[in-house]
Amino acid sequence: MPIPSRVLGAGVDSLKTVSICGDGVSTLSSAGTSAGDATTITYVYTNVSTVTAGSGVRLPPAEMGATVIVKNSGANPLTVYPNSGNTINNAGFGTINTDCSALFFAVSNTLWEELQGFGRSVPILHYGAFSDTTIQTAASIDTAYGMVFDTTDSSNGVSVGSPTSRLVVDNQGVYNVQFSAQLDKTSGGTGNVYIWLRKNGTNVANTATTIAIQGTAARTVAAWNFIIQLEPTNYVELMWATDDTGVRILSATATSVWPAIPSIICTITQVNNV
């Protein structure tokens, strides 16, 4: 990358030096909550020094070969919107976490790709561990219910939302959603349980699994994981349904020998931030 002082020292005038090296601004405030009212970026290098919660900046129109570098020095994650008719990573927007930088490069006249780096003080990955101490039941057969949580065991950037079946992330990235549910049956016969993942209120395709549980006091544990891309404020829900209301998700109190048994345990771990 050319260094401006050396280019100027070689006898190139200031306007041409800017064209070669790019220009920059050390202080800029984000604004708005959409591409229409976000602060417009007009420099090659931009330090966004003030970032209010939920606010953002907008990239210039994409031109193939162009690069834009943005640093978030503010107190909140920074939303980066593309210009009208453009996309970032084929999505609606990007996010730069606090004390992080991102390089946006235009691979066409309509598409920006994003590479993000971190400051030393930033926790790179976010996570949450949640559980529930109540017995969860199905009032009706063949009806979708969200597994709920009443306990946050550990959390950094992931939280229980409202309703409490929602697990909400603060930062974009790919997340591993892993759970275990203690299934129990209170009556004879065979009951089928269906478990799947929802994202932002919509069922995620090809995520359902069925388990058959047979006999009074029969118990089994449903446990597996999902990998899913999430954006800031996105949420996931673990959904379940059954064809037998005698099936429930069991919890039990601690004894002198073993600890309490939560009805549901779920951990959400960010595996990357793009």
C-alpha positions as CSV (number, residue, x, y, z in Angstrom):
1,M,0.0,0.0,0.0
2,P,1.5,3.4,-1.0
3,I,2.5,5.7,1.9
4,P,1.2,9.3,1.3
5,S,4.4,11.0,2.6
6,R,6.6,9.0,0.2
7,V,4.3,9.6,-2.8
8,L,4.3,13.4,-2.0
9,G,8.1,13.3,-1.5
10,A,8.4,11.8,-5.0
11,G,7.0,15.0,-6.4
12,V,3.4,13.9,-6.9
13,D,0.8,16.7,-6.1
14,S,-1.6,16.3,-3.3
15,L,-4.7,15.5,-5.4
16,K,-3.0,12.7,-7.2
17,T,-1.6,11.4,-3.9
18,V,-5.1,11.1,-2.5
19,S,-6.2,9.2,-5.7
20,I,-3.2,6.8,-5.3
21,C,-3.2,6.4,-1.5
22,G,-6.8,7.1,-0.5
23,D,-8.1,9.6,2.0
24,G,-9.3,9.2,5.5
25,V,-11.2,10.7,8.5
26,S,-10.4,10.1,12.1
27,T,-13.8,11.0,13.7
28,L,-17.2,10.2,12.4
29,S,-20.5,9.5,14.1
30,S,-22.9,6.8,12.9
31,A,-26.6,7.6,12.6
32,G,-30.0,6.1,11.6
33,T,-31.4,2.6,11.7
34,S,-31.5,1.8,8.0
35,A,-29.7,2.4,4.8
36,G,-31.8,5.4,4.1
37,D,-30.7,7.4,7.1
38,A,-27.3,6.0,8.0
39,T,-24.2,8.2,7.9
40,T,-22.7,8.1,4.4
41,I,-19.0,7.0,4.2
42,T,-17.1,9.2,1.7
43,Y,-13.5,8.2,2.6
44,V,-11.3,5.2,1.9
45,Y,-10.3,5.0,5.6
46,T,-12.9,5.9,8.2
47,N,-12.7,5.7,11.9
48,V,-16.3,5.8,13.3
49,S,-15.6,7.2,16.8
50,T,-19.2,7.6,18.0
51,V,-21.6,4.7,17.6
52,T,-25.0,4.8,19.4
53,A,-26.9,1.6,19.8
54,G,-28.5,0.4,16.6
55,S,-27.0,3.0,14.4
56,G,-25.0,2.6,11.2
57,V,-23.1,3.9,8.2
58,R,-23.6,3.4,4.5
59,L,-20.9,2.4,2.0
60,P,-20.4,4.4,-1.2
61,P,-21.7,2.8,-4.4
62,A,-19.7,-0.3,-5.3
63,E,-17.2,-0.1,-8.1
64,M,-15.3,-3.2,-9.0
65,G,-11.8,-3.1,-7.5
66,A,-12.7,-0.4,-4.9
67,T,-11.7,-0.9,-1.2
68,V,-13.1,0.8,1.9
69,I,-11.7,0.3,5.5
70,V,-13.9,1.1,8.5
71,K,-12.9,1.1,12.1
72,N,-15.5,1.0,14.9
73,S,-14.1,2.9,17.9
74,G,-17.5,3.5,19.4
75,A,-19.2,1.8,22.4
76,N,-21.7,-0.4,20.4
77,P,-21.7,-2.7,17.4
78,L,-21.7,-0.7,14.1
79,T,-24.2,-1.7,11.3
80,V,-22.8,-1.2,7.8
81,Y,-25.3,-0.9,5.0
82,P,-24.7,-1.1,1.3
83,N,-25.7,1.7,-1.1
84,S,-28.9,1.3,-3.1
85,G,-28.7,-1.6,-5.5
86,N,-25.7,-3.1,-3.7
87,T,-25.2,-5.9,-1.2
88,I,-22.6,-6.9,1.4
89,N,-21.7,-10.6,1.4
90,N,-25.0,-11.1,-0.5
91,A,-26.9,-10.0,2.6
92,G,-28.7,-6.8,3.7
93,F,-26.0,-5.4,5.9
94,G,-22.8,-6.1,7.8
95,T,-21.7,-5.6,11.4
96,I,-18.4,-4.4,12.9
97,N,-18.0,-5.2,16.6
98,T,-16.6,-2.7,19.0
99,D,-12.9,-2.0,18.6
100,C,-12.8,-4.0,15.4
101,S,-12.0,-3.0,11.8
102,A,-13.4,-4.3,8.5
103,L,-12.1,-4.2,5.0
104,F,-14.8,-4.0,2.3
105,F,-13.8,-4.8,-1.3
106,A,-16.0,-4.6,-4.3
107,V,-15.9,-7.7,-6.4
108,S,-18.4,-6.3,-8.9
109,N,-20.4,-3.0,-9.4
110,T,-23.1,-4.4,-7.1
111,L,-21.4,-6.6,-4.5
112,W,-19.1,-5.8,-1.5
113,E,-17.3,-8.6,0.3
114,E,-16.2,-8.0,4.0
115,L,-13.2,-9.1,5.9
116,Q,-13.2,-8.3,9.6
117,G,-10.3,-8.1,12.1
118,F,-10.2,-7.6,15.9
119,G,-8.8,-5.2,18.5
120,R,-6.9,-6.9,21.3
121,S,-9.5,-6.0,23.9
122,V,-12.4,-7.5,22.1
123,P,-13.8,-11.0,23.1
124,I,-13.7,-12.7,19.7
125,L,-16.4,-15.2,20.3
126,H,-19.8,-14.9,22.1
127,Y,-21.7,-17.6,23.9
128,G,-24.6,-18.4,26.2
129,A,-25.6,-21.3,28.4
130,F,-29.2,-21.6,29.5
131,S,-31.5,-24.1,31.3
132,D,-35.0,-24.5,32.7
133,T,-36.0,-25.8,36.1
134,T,-39.7,-26.5,35.3
135,I,-41.5,-29.4,33.8
136,Q,-42.6,-28.5,30.3
137,T,-45.8,-30.0,28.9
138,A,-47.9,-30.0,25.8
139,A,-51.5,-28.9,26.3
140,S,-52.5,-30.2,22.9
141,I,-51.2,-32.8,20.5
142,D,-49.6,-31.9,17.2
143,T,-49.1,-28.3,18.3
144,A,-45.8,-26.4,18.2
145,Y,-44.4,-25.2,21.5
146,G,-41.1,-23.4,22.2
147,M,-38.9,-24.8,24.9
148,V,-38.6,-22.1,27.5
149,F,-35.7,-21.1,29.8
150,D,-35.7,-19.6,33.3
151,T,-32.0,-19.7,34.1
152,T,-29.0,-18.0,32.4
153,D,-26.0,-20.1,33.5
154,S,-23.4,-18.1,31.6
155,S,-23.6,-15.4,28.9
156,N,-21.6,-13.0,26.7
157,G,-23.5,-11.5,23.8
158,V,-26.4,-14.1,23.9
159,S,-29.5,-13.7,26.1
160,V,-33.0,-15.0,26.8
161,G,-35.6,-12.9,25.0
162,S,-39.4,-12.4,25.3
163,P,-41.0,-14.8,25.3
164,T,-38.5,-16.9,27.1
165,S,-38.2,-19.5,24.4
166,R,-36.2,-17.0,22.4
167,L,-32.4,-17.0,22.6
168,V,-31.2,-13.7,21.1
169,V,-27.7,-12.9,19.8
170,D,-26.1,-9.4,19.8
171,N,-23.5,-10.1,17.1
172,Q,-23.4,-11.5,13.7
173,G,-21.7,-14.8,13.0
174,V,-22.1,-18.5,12.6
175,Y,-23.4,-20.2,15.9
176,N,-23.5,-23.7,17.2
177,V,-26.8,-24.3,19.0
178,Q,-26.5,-27.4,21.1
179,F,-29.2,-28.8,23.5
180,S,-30.3,-31.7,25.7
181,A,-33.9,-32.3,26.7
182,Q,-35.0,-34.8,29.4
183,L,-38.1,-36.5,27.8
184,D,-40.5,-38.4,30.1
185,K,-43.8,-40.2,29.6
186,T,-46.6,-40.3,32.3
187,S,-48.8,-43.0,30.7
188,G,-48.6,-46.2,28.7
189,G,-48.4,-46.6,24.9
190,T,-46.0,-44.9,22.5
191,G,-45.7,-41.2,22.1
192,N,-43.8,-39.5,19.3
193,V,-41.9,-36.3,20.0
194,Y,-40.8,-33.9,17.2
195,I,-38.0,-31.3,17.8
196,W,-36.8,-28.7,15.4
197,L,-35.2,-25.2,15.1
198,R,-36.8,-21.9,14.4
199,K,-35.0,-18.7,13.4
200,N,-36.8,-15.3,13.9
201,G,-40.2,-17.1,14.1
202,T,-39.7,-19.3,11.0
203,N,-39.0,-23.0,10.9
204,V,-35.5,-23.8,9.6
205,A,-35.7,-26.3,6.8
206,N,-34.6,-29.9,7.4
207,T,-34.0,-29.5,11.2
208,A,-36.8,-31.7,12.6
209,T,-36.1,-35.0,14.3
210,T,-38.6,-37.5,15.8
211,I,-38.2,-39.7,18.9
212,A,-40.5,-42.4,20.0
213,I,-40.9,-42.9,23.8
214,Q,-42.9,-45.9,25.1
215,G,-44.4,-46.9,28.5
216,T,-45.2,-45.3,31.8
217,A,-42.2,-43.5,33.3
218,A,-40.2,-44.2,30.2
219,R,-37.4,-41.6,29.8
220,T,-34.8,-40.7,27.2
221,V,-32.6,-37.7,26.4
222,A,-32.9,-35.8,23.1
223,A,-29.5,-34.2,22.4
224,W,-28.0,-32.8,19.2
225,N,-26.9,-29.5,17.6
226,F,-27.5,-27.1,14.8
227,I,-25.1,-24.7,12.9
228,I,-26.8,-21.5,11.8
229,Q,-25.9,-18.0,10.5
230,L,-27.3,-15.2,12.7
231,E,-27.3,-11.4,12.5
232,P,-27.6,-8.9,15.4
233,T,-30.9,-9.2,17.3
234,N,-31.7,-12.5,15.5
235,Y,-33.1,-15.2,17.7
236,V,-33.5,-19.0,17.7
237,E,-36.1,-21.2,19.3
238,L,-36.0,-24.9,20.1
239,M,-39.5,-26.1,19.1
240,W,-41.3,-29.4,20.0
241,A,-44.6,-31.1,19.5
242,T,-46.0,-34.5,20.4
243,D,-48.9,-36.8,19.4
244,D,-49.4,-37.8,23.1
245,T,-49.9,-35.3,25.9
246,G,-48.5,-37.8,28.3
247,V,-45.1,-36.9,27.0
248,R,-43.3,-34.0,28.8
249,I,-39.9,-32.5,29.3
250,L,-39.0,-33.5,32.8
251,S,-37.1,-31.6,35.5
252,A,-36.2,-32.8,39.0
253,T,-34.7,-31.3,42.1
254,A,-31.3,-32.0,43.5
255,T,-30.7,-34.9,45.9
256,S,-27.9,-35.5,48.4
257,V,-26.1,-37.4,45.6
258,W,-26.6,-35.6,42.3
259,P,-27.5,-32.1,41.3
260,A,-30.8,-30.9,39.9
261,I,-32.0,-32.1,36.5
262,P,-33.1,-29.3,34.2
263,S,-35.8,-30.0,31.7
264,I,-33.8,-28.4,29.0
265,I,-30.1,-27.3,28.7
266,C,-29.0,-25.2,25.7
267,T,-25.6,-23.7,24.8
268,I,-25.1,-21.3,22.0
269,T,-21.5,-20.7,20.9
270,Q,-20.3,-18.3,18.2
271,V,-17.9,-20.2,15.9
272,N,-17.0,-17.3,13.7
273,N,-18.0,-13.7,13.3
274,V,-18.8,-13.4,9.6
